[in-house]
């Protein structure tokens, strides 16, 4: 089964919690704090695998989680780091943030790797909080927790040359005679249901050709199979537009050519600008000779090269291959998509709001940080909490908002009296 899009959910590992521990040894009456740090959570890493050519594996498994870090232990022993999770995808896969559409990674090169979700840092053990005035800290910090991400995968075939055209014009036959690929060939529409790749060699040049399933008018809007496979044309350096010159199915070759180009332009302005040459196929059928003069004149007036061929009879292939190699030598490499950095989220560290008369709500990322670090029934931890409120300006902000002695301060699930 060929699958070229998938939606999955990934989660990096949480960091392990720091440890609260004190040194215990015979004849040592007051051992100091020796709680170790928690281990780092595992990261989620995408890797391009040349042995894969479809995203079908992600139809059966959508959730991927890296290992959590282990908590720290006494005697300053750090927790074990969580194992990274490596997700293998075909070369040419785009990794997008499903919510924003941002391109996180373009898995273009063989064995390329990209850390898409970084594991959470481990928490600090109580050994880190010992000071000359706080010699027995009975608190540690938790590891950083990671949220699940929704990811969209899109496979865009990597090829130098894309064969495009209406159904049943001979694209698969042309691919089979130019390369060692053996696509399914039959005399009916939509014989090709998946992009086929083949490696060609001519005049010392090697290049990859992709046979894109037949487009029809309305493809860019979802008609036929074109909407599903137009993405595979986006990376190609040039297009060989295959046209049935014989008109044996009652179609006008020139109108077919223009219809496909309208679809390419509607799908992407950039795609419409890709260099094209035309392979006027099926010249072994007598009616082709009648259509060739007018067809060639119309396209050459637009600066488009036309090469009459018969893929089935192996006629006219040398001039076509020569034109392909010459054109490729003048074009830039296969397109890579620009990876986009995550937008910087500017968050207020905390906010103070008066909820009611004498009641003040303090919220924000800074509040969550200090509440995670504080143990309510530990005296040293609470002193650290009070110093933190002063140091970070929370007390000053409450005072500025009008808080007075005895007023209620709400932070998360905590409530306490304000003392200036």
N, C-alpha and C positions, 0 to 999 in steps of 0.2 A: 504494500500500500504506500503510495506517494503522498506525503503530507508536508506542506511547506509553510504552515503557520501553526502556532500553538500558544496557549496561555498557561502559565505555570505560576506557582507560588513558592518563593524561597525565603528562608530565614537563617540568618547567621546565628552562631551560637552565643548564648549569654555568657558574660564573664562570671567566674566563680567568686563567691563571697570571701572577704577577708576573714581571718580567724581571730578570736579572742582567746588568748592563752597566756599562762604565766609559767616561767621556768620552775620546775620542781626537781630538786636534787637533795639527797641526804646531806645534812650539815649545812645546807644553804637555806637560811630561814626565810629570806625574802627575795626570791628570784624575780627578776624583772619580766616585763611583757615580752613574749616571744612568738606571738601569733603571726603566721606567714600570710602572704598575699594570695588571692585567688588566681586561678589560671585564666588565660585569655580564651575567649570563645573561638570556635573554628569559623573560618571565613567560607563564603560560597564563591567558587572560582569556575568560570566558564573556560573550556579549552576546545580549540578547533581540531576536529578529528578527520583526516582525509579518508578514512575508511567508512564514514557515514555519508549518506546522500539524501536523507529524509528525516523529518521530525516525528516520525510515527511513534517512536518510543514514548513521547510525551502525551500521547493520547491515552495511555494506560496508567501513567503516573504523573500527577500534577503537583504534588507537594514534596519539597526538598528542604531538609533541615540539617545544618551542620551541628557538630557536637558542642555541648556546653562545656565551659571550663569547670574544673573541679575546685571545691573550696580549699583555702589554705589550711595548714595544720600547725600544731605547736612546734616548738624548737626551730622556728623561722623556716619551716618547710613550705615552699610554694605549691599551690595546686597545679595539677597537670593541665596543660593547655588542651582545648578541644581540637579534635582532628578536623582539618579543612575538608570541605566537600567539593569534589571536582565533577562538574557536569559537562559531558562531552556533547558537542553539537557539530553538524556538518560545516565545512569551510564555506564561507559566504553568508553565515547566519548573522542577522542583526538582532541585538538584544535591546529591547526597548522597555522603558518604564510604562506600564500599561495605563497608568492614570494620566500622565502628562504627554506621552508619545515621545519623550526624549530618548535619543539614541545613546545608550550607555556604552555599548561596545559593538564593533564591527569585527567579527571573527574571520578575518580575511586570510591571514597567513597560516600555513600548516603549523600545528602545535602551538599557535598563539594562545596566550592566557590573559584573562582579565578578572581581577577581583571585583565582583559586582556588589557583594554585601560583606562588609568587614566585621569580623567577630568583635564582641564587646570586651572592653578591658576588664581585667580582674580587679576585685576590690582590695583595699589596703588592710592588712592585718594590724592589730593593736600595737605591734612593735613600732609602727611608723608614727604613732601619736605620743610617744613618751617624750617628756620634756623635764627640765630640772624641777619645775613646779607641778607637773602632772606625771608622777612616776608610775602610777598604776591605772592607765586608761583601760576601762572595761567596755570599750566599744571598738568596732571595726566598720569598714564601709562595704556595702554590697557591690557585686559586680555590675557592670553596665548591661542593661537588658536591651535586646534588639527586637524590632518589630518585623512582622512578615511583610514582604514586598510582592506585588503582583507584576509579573514580567510577561511581555509578549515577545515571542520569537518569530522572526520572518526569514525564511531561506530565500536568498537571491543568488541565482546561479552565477558562478564566475566563469565567463567565457570571453574570448576575443571577438568572435563573430556570432551574431544571432540571426537565425533564419526565420523570417516572418512572412506571413501571407495568408490568404484565405484557406479554408479547409480543402484538402484534396488537390492541391496544386503541385505536389511533388517534393515537399520539403524533406520528408523522411527518406525518400529515394535518393535525393541529392546528398543528404548526410551519409547515407550508407555507401555511396560511391566515392565520396571524398575522404572518408575516414574508415576506421575499423569498426565503428558502431554498427549494431544490427537492430535498428528499431523495427517495430511492427509496421508492415506496409500492406495496405489493402485499398481497394477501389471504393471507399465510402468515406463520408465525412467523419471527422473527429476520430480517425483511427488512432492518432497519437493523443494520449490523455495525460502524459507527463512530459516535462522537458527531458530531452535526450542529449547527452554530451558525447562528442567524439574528438579525438586528437588528429589533426591533419599535418602533413609536412609537404612543403613544396619549395624548390629552389633554395634549400638550406634553411628555410624558416619553419618553425613549429608554431602552431596555434590551435586553440580550442574552439570548436564550433558547437553551438547550442541550437537544437531544433525545438522551437517554441510551438506548443499546440496551437492549432489554427484559430485565427481571430475571425470575427464576423462584425458586420456593422452593428454598433451599439455595445461593443465589447467593453469600452471604458465605463459604461454605465451598468455593467453586470450581465449583459447578454452573452449567451453561449458560454464557452470556457475561458474567454479572453481575460475577463476581470480577475480570474484566479491566477493567470500566468503572465500578465503584463509585467509584473514585478521582476520576472526573470530576464527581461530585456534591459533593465535599467543599468546593469553593470557592463553591458557589451560595449566594445570600442567602436564597432561598426555593425551595420545591418546589411544582410543580403536579402533583398525583397524578392521573393519568388512569386512569379505571376504565371498563371496558365494562359499562355499566348494563344492557344488553339480555340479558346472559348467554347470547348466541347460541351460544357454544361449550360450553355445559353447565357453566360455572363460576359460582360464587356471587360477585357483585360485592363484598359485604362481606368475605368470606373472602379474596378477592384483595387487597383493601386492607390487611387485617391481615397477610397473609403478606409483602407487600412491606415493611411497617413493621418486621416482625420481622427481616428481612434487613438493613435499614438500621441497626437497633439493634445487631445482632450484629457488623456491620462496624465501627461506631464509635458510641459513646454520644453524642458531639458531633453526629454526623450525624443521629441520631434526634431531636435537639432542634431541628433546623432547622424554621422555620415552614412549614406546609403548608396549601394549600387544595385542594379536590378538584374536578376536572372530570369530572362524570358523563357520559360520552360515549355516542354512538349512541342518542340519544333519538328519532331518526326511526324506529327499529325498534319495533313495537308492544309487545313484551314489556318494554321499558324502563319504560313507565308503570306496570306492575304492581310493579316492584322499587323505584321511586323513593321512595314514602312511608316504607317500613321502613328503607331505606338512609339516607335523609336524617335520620330521627329518631335512628338509632343514632349517626351521626357528630356531629350537632349537640348531642347529649347530652354528647359529649366536647369540645365547643367548636371543632369543625372545620367550616369553611364549605363548603357543597356547592353547585356551580353546574351545573345540567343544561345540556348542550350537544349539538350535533351538528356536529362539525367538517366532515363531508362535505356537510351541507346548509346550513352557515353559520348555524346557529341558536344563540342564547344566548351569542355571543362578546362582545358589548358588556359585559354584567354581569361576565363573567370578567375581561376586560381592566381594567375599572374596579377590581375587587378586587385585581388584581396591582399596579397602579400605587399604589393606596392602601397596600397592605402594604409595598411597596418603600420608600415614603416614610417608613415608621416603623422601617426596619431599618438597621443599620450597613453600611458599604461591603463590597465583596467581600473575603473573607478572604485575608489574607496569612499565610504560614507564617513563624514566628520562626526567624531564622538563629541557629545555635548556634556560639559561639566554640570553637575547638579547646581541649581541656583542657590545662592547663599541665603539661608533663612535667618533674618534678623529678628531675634526674639528679645522682648524685654525680660531682663532677669527676674523681675517680680513686679507686681502691681499691688497697690493698696486702694481698697474701695470701702466706703462706709455703707454697710448694708442696712443698718438701722441705728437708732439713737444709742450711742455707746457701744456699737458692735462694728468691728473693722475686719474685713476679709483681706488676707495676704495670699496671693497666688502667683504661679509662674514656675519656670524650670528651676530657679534657684531654691524655691521652697521645697520642691520635690527632692532636690539633692540633699538638703540639710535634714529633712525628715527621715530619709533613708539611712542617714548616718547616725541618728540619735537614738539612744536607748533611754526611755522615759524613767525607768526606775534605777538608773545609775547616776550617782551624783557627779562624777567626773564628766560623763557624757553630757549632762545637762549644763554644766559650766561651759563646756565647749560650745553647746548650742547657744547660750546667752552671748558668748563672745562673738560668735558667728553673726548673730543678729546685729550687733553693734558694728562690727567690722564691715559688713556688706551694706550698711546704710538702711536696714529695715527699721530699726528703732527710730532713726531720724525721719524716715518717710512717714511712719505712723504719727510721730509728733507733729509733722507738717500737715498731715491730714486732719489733725484736731484731736487725736487720742489723748486721754487724760488718765491719771492713775485710777485703777479700778475698772477701766473700760475693758470689754472683752475683745480678744484677738483670736481670729479663727485662721488656722493654717492647716489645710488638708482636713484630717480627722481630729486634729488637736484644737483645743480651746484653752486659753489661759488669760489671766488678768495682766493688763499692761501696767508696768511699773517703770516710771521715768526716773 
